[in-house]
Amino acid sequence: MCQQVMSDLPPERSQSSNPFEFTTLDLFGPFEIKDSVKRRTGKKVWGIVFCCMASRAVHVDLVDDQSSESFLQAYSRFVALRGHPRKLWSDKGTNFIGAKPALHDLHNHLAALKNSSIEDKAGRNGTEWAWNFHPADAPHRNGAAEAAVKLVKRALTSIGGVTNSLTWGELQTLFYQAANLTNERPIDARAQEQEDSIEYLTPNTLLLGRTRQGGDTSGIDFSIHPWRRLRAIQIGVDMFWKRWSELAGPNLFIRPKWHQRQRNVAVGDIVWIADSNALRGQFRLGRIQKVHPDKEGLVRDADVKTCVGLPASLTVGPLQRNPEQRTSVILRRDVRRLVVLIPVENQ
């Protein structure tokens, strides 16, 4: 196998840019769904995922088939919500190759509308536009974004059996909620001046200027109309969250290799406590207070100081953010339930 030194980080990953200004995309599926009118009739649909190169935010939508026409409709919806990207990356799918001339015509039309009143606006709308195709069988050429795309695709594909009872609109709702959960993952964390205060940055922070936590639906009585159909969607979202947590946790910051010794977690490390029974969309962060090594000096368990109570971002209904409703506790956890976000030596 031929080898070559890894190239530098592309500027699209490091330069200041708007969300989804540099975007990679891919199709996944198919999924079996029910017709919204003829419930006994089934059909196949596909998912499409857009990933921001800079923020790692994702946008997930549905398409009827793998044709260029269906892709152009999904792309138009994406642009309406996220704005025009300056650069796109994808594989050489026939649907993408077929859609490229149509998108070129659209952007060339915008560029041709230059005059004193709209020239600047047209430039901001993405008239400096390019679509790059990866070489065949080389997804690593866009590794970081492809990893995010792969993660969402694997988690959503794993719940494919649940979609048999859903309609188009219901599956689209599931996809939107799954994308929101993915955009709530921490991509950076830092300790605050207060010892118990840890804040983390998420793609939603960059998209919205805030997070969207508070997606738990455990308090809803789904037996009451019109919540019955929503229950089927929430089952799918719960399955996505469980599967996504299993896939994403080991890959957020540290990649464990169990056949080799790894760095021991240390007192002062900021960690994500990835409990299997955590509420959907909840990322509980804490700081390690004590470690428990075995006879070989390998840390197997750790005591983590964290906060319990109402989520800091909960602002739904009469319950508003109130620091007094949160208390500190010490939890003992197996290190396999901890994801190190910031080692103590890097703080």
C-alpha positions in Angstrom: 0.0 0.0 0.0 1.4 3.4 -1.0 1.7 6.0 1.8 2.2 9.7 2.0 2.5 12.3 4.8 -0.9 13.7 6.0 -1.8 17.0 4.4 -2.4 20.2 6.4 -5.8 21.0 7.8 -7.9 22.5 5.0 -8.7 26.2 5.4 -12.5 25.4 5.4 -11.9 23.7 8.8 -10.0 26.5 10.4 -11.0 29.8 8.9 -13.9 32.0 10.2 -17.1 31.2 8.4 -20.8 31.1 8.7 -22.6 27.8 9.6 -22.9 25.5 6.6 -20.8 27.8 4.5 -18.6 24.8 3.7 -20.8 21.7 3.6 -20.4 18.0 3.0 -23.4 15.8 2.2 -24.4 12.2 1.6 -27.4 9.9 1.1 -28.3 6.9 3.3 -31.1 4.4 3.5 -33.5 3.2 2.3 -36.3 3.3 4.9 -39.7 1.6 4.6 -42.6 3.9 5.5 -46.4 4.0 5.2 -48.3 6.1 2.8 -50.0 8.9 4.7 -53.3 8.2 3.0 -53.3 4.5 2.1 -51.9 3.2 5.3 -51.6 -0.4 4.0 -49.3 0.8 1.2 -45.6 1.0 1.8 -42.9 2.9 0.0 -39.1 3.4 0.3 -37.5 6.8 1.1 -33.9 7.9 1.7 -32.3 10.2 4.1 -29.9 13.0 3.2 -27.4 14.5 5.7 -25.6 17.8 5.4 -22.6 18.5 7.7 -20.9 21.8 8.4 -17.2 21.5 7.9 -16.4 24.1 10.6 -18.9 23.5 13.4 -19.7 19.8 12.7 -23.4 20.7 12.9 -25.7 18.4 10.9 -28.9 18.9 9.0 -31.0 15.7 8.1 -33.9 15.5 5.7 -35.9 13.1 3.6 -35.9 12.4 -0.2 -38.4 10.4 -2.2 -35.8 8.5 -4.2 -32.1 8.8 -5.4 -32.9 10.9 -8.4 -31.3 14.3 -9.1 -34.8 15.9 -8.9 -35.4 14.7 -5.3 -32.0 15.9 -4.3 -32.6 19.3 -5.7 -35.8 19.6 -3.7 -34.0 18.6 -0.5 -31.2 21.0 -1.3 -33.7 23.8 -1.8 -35.2 23.1 1.6 -31.7 23.1 3.1 -30.8 26.4 1.6 -34.1 28.0 2.8 -33.2 27.0 6.4 -29.4 27.2 6.5 -28.5 29.6 3.7 -26.4 29.1 0.5 -23.1 27.2 1.0 -20.0 28.4 -0.7 -18.5 25.0 -1.2 -20.0 21.5 -1.3 -18.3 18.1 -1.0 -19.8 14.7 -1.9 -19.1 11.4 -3.5 -19.6 10.9 -7.2 -23.2 9.6 -7.0 -25.1 9.9 -10.3 -27.8 11.9 -8.6 -25.2 14.5 -7.4 -23.4 14.6 -10.7 -26.8 15.1 -12.5 -27.8 17.9 -10.1 -24.5 19.9 -10.4 -25.3 21.6 -13.7 -28.7 22.7 -12.4 -27.1 24.2 -9.3 -24.4 25.9 -11.4 -27.2 27.5 -13.6 -28.9 28.7 -10.4 -25.8 30.3 -9.0 -24.7 31.7 -12.3 -28.1 33.3 -12.6 -27.6 35.0 -9.2 -24.2 36.1 -10.2 -25.6 37.7 -13.4 -28.0 39.9 -11.4 -25.2 42.1 -10.3 -26.0 45.8 -10.1 -25.4 48.6 -7.6 -28.3 47.5 -5.4 -28.0 43.8 -5.2 -24.4 43.0 -6.1 -23.3 42.8 -2.4 -26.4 40.7 -1.5 -25.7 38.2 -4.4 -22.2 37.8 -3.1 -23.4 37.0 0.3 -25.9 34.5 -1.1 -23.2 32.2 -2.3 -22.5 33.1 -5.9 -18.8 32.2 -5.3 -19.8 28.6 -5.4 -18.1 25.2 -6.1 -19.0 21.6 -5.8 -16.1 19.1 -5.2 -16.4 15.4 -5.6 -14.2 12.9 -3.7 -12.2 10.3 -5.6 -13.9 6.9 -5.6 -13.5 4.9 -2.4 -11.7 7.7 -0.6 -14.0 9.1 2.1 -10.9 9.9 4.3 -10.2 12.8 2.0 -12.9 14.6 4.0 -12.3 12.7 7.1 -13.7 14.9 9.9 -17.0 15.7 8.2 -17.4 12.2 6.8 -17.0 10.9 10.4 -19.9 13.0 11.5 -22.0 11.9 8.5 -21.1 8.2 9.1 -22.1 8.5 12.8 -25.5 9.9 12.0 -26.1 7.5 9.2 -25.2 4.4 11.3 -27.4 5.5 14.2 -30.4 6.3 12.0 -30.0 3.2 9.8 -29.9 1.0 13.0 -33.5 2.1 13.8 -34.8 1.3 10.3 -37.3 -1.3 11.6 -39.2 1.3 13.6 -40.0 3.4 10.5 -42.4 0.8 9.0 -45.3 2.3 11.0 -44.4 5.9 10.3 -45.5 8.2 7.5 -43.3 10.7 5.6 -44.1 13.6 7.9 -43.5 11.4 11.0 -40.2 10.1 9.8 -39.1 13.6 8.9 -40.0 14.7 12.5 -37.9 11.9 13.8 -35.0 12.9 11.6 -35.2 16.6 12.7 -35.2 15.6 16.4 -32.3 13.2 15.8 -30.3 16.0 14.1 -31.0 18.3 17.1 -29.7 15.7 19.5 -26.6 15.3 17.4 -26.1 19.1 17.4 -26.3 19.1 21.3 -23.1 17.0 21.6 -20.1 18.8 23.3 -17.4 19.8 20.9 -15.4 21.7 23.5 -15.6 22.3 27.2 -14.1 24.5 29.8 -14.2 25.0 33.5 -15.5 28.3 34.9 -14.3 30.3 37.8 -16.7 28.4 40.1 -15.3 25.0 40.9 -18.6 23.2 40.2 -19.4 25.1 37.0 -18.5 23.5 33.6 -19.8 24.8 30.4 -19.5 23.2 27.0 -19.8 24.3 23.4 -22.1 22.6 21.0 -23.0 23.0 17.3 -26.3 24.4 18.4 -24.5 27.1 20.4 -22.9 28.2 17.1 -26.1 27.9 15.1 -28.5 29.5 17.6 -26.4 31.3 20.2 -27.9 28.9 22.8 -28.6 25.2 23.3 -31.9 23.4 22.8 -31.7 21.0 25.7 -34.9 19.9 27.5 -35.9 17.4 24.9 -37.0 14.7 27.4 -40.6 13.7 26.9 -41.0 11.3 29.9 -43.7 13.6 31.4 -46.1 13.4 28.5 -49.1 11.1 28.6 -49.0 9.6 25.1 -52.3 7.8 25.6 -54.2 11.1 25.1 -55.1 12.2 21.6 -53.3 13.8 19.7 -50.2 12.4 21.4 -50.7 8.8 20.2 -48.9 9.1 16.8 -46.1 11.2 18.5 -45.4 8.3 20.7 -44.3 6.2 17.7 -41.9 9.0 16.7 -40.5 9.3 20.2 -39.7 5.6 20.3 -37.6 6.0 17.2 -35.9 9.1 18.6 -35.2 7.2 21.9 -33.6 4.4 19.9 -31.5 6.8 17.9 -30.3 8.5 21.1 -29.3 5.2 22.6 -27.5 4.0 19.5 -25.9 7.4 18.8 -24.6 7.6 22.4 -23.0 4.2 22.0 -21.3 5.2 18.7 -20.4 8.8 19.6 -19.2 8.5 23.1 -15.9 6.8 22.4 -15.1 9.1 19.5 -15.9 12.5 20.9 -12.4 13.2 22.3 -10.5 10.0 23.1 -10.3 6.9 21.0 -9.8 3.9 23.3 -7.8 0.9 22.2 -8.5 -1.8 24.8 -5.5 -4.0 23.9 -3.0 -1.2 24.8 -2.5 0.8 28.0 -4.0 4.2 27.9 -3.7 7.3 29.9 -5.3 6.9 33.4 -8.0 9.4 34.2 -6.7 11.8 36.8 -8.0 14.0 39.5 -9.2 17.3 38.0 -10.1 15.9 34.6 -13.3 17.3 33.2 -15.5 14.4 31.9 -18.8 13.5 30.4 -20.6 10.9 32.5 -22.2 8.7 29.8 -24.7 6.8 31.9 -26.9 4.3 30.0 -30.0 5.7 31.8 -29.3 9.3 31.1 -32.2 11.4 29.9 -32.3 11.8 26.1 -30.2 14.8 25.1 -28.6 15.1 28.5 -24.8 15.6 28.7 -23.9 15.5 32.4 -20.4 16.9 32.9 -18.3 16.6 36.0 -14.8 16.8 37.5 -12.9 13.8 38.8 -12.3 14.1 42.6 -10.7 10.7 43.3 -9.4 7.7 41.3 -9.4 4.1 42.3 -6.5 2.2 40.6 -6.2 -1.6 40.7 -3.1 -3.6 41.8 -1.4 -2.9 38.4 -1.9 0.9 38.8 -4.6 1.1 36.2 -7.6 3.3 37.1 -10.8 1.3 36.8 -13.2 3.6 38.8 -13.4 7.3 39.6 -15.4 9.5 41.9 -16.9 12.4 39.8 -18.3 15.6 41.3 -21.3 16.8 39.2 -24.6 18.6 39.6 -28.0 17.1 39.8 -31.4 18.7 39.6 -33.1 20.7 36.9 -31.0 21.1 33.7 -29.4 24.5 33.6 -30.9 25.2 30.2 -34.5 24.1 31.1 -36.8 27.1 30.3 -40.0 25.3 29.3 -43.3 26.4 31.0 -43.1 27.8 34.5 -39.8 26.1 35.3 -37.1 28.6 34.6 -33.3 28.4 35.1 -32.6 28.5 38.8 -29.1 27.6 40.1 -30.5 27.0 43.6 -32.4 23.9 42.3 -29.1 22.2 41.4 -26.9 20.5 44.0 -23.5 18.9 43.8 -23.0 15.1 44.3 -20.2 12.7 44.1 -20.8 9.7 41.8 -18.5 6.7 41.5 -18.3 5.5 37.9 -16.5 2.9 35.9 -14.0 4.7 33.6 -15.7 3.1 30.6 -18.7 5.4 31.4 -16.5 8.5 31.4 -15.4 10.5 28.4 -12.5 12.8 29.1 -13.2 16.2 27.6 -10.3 18.2 29.1 -7.4 16.5 30.8 -6.2 18.3 33.9 -2.9 19.0 32.4 -4.6 21.0 29.6 -6.6 23.2 31.9 
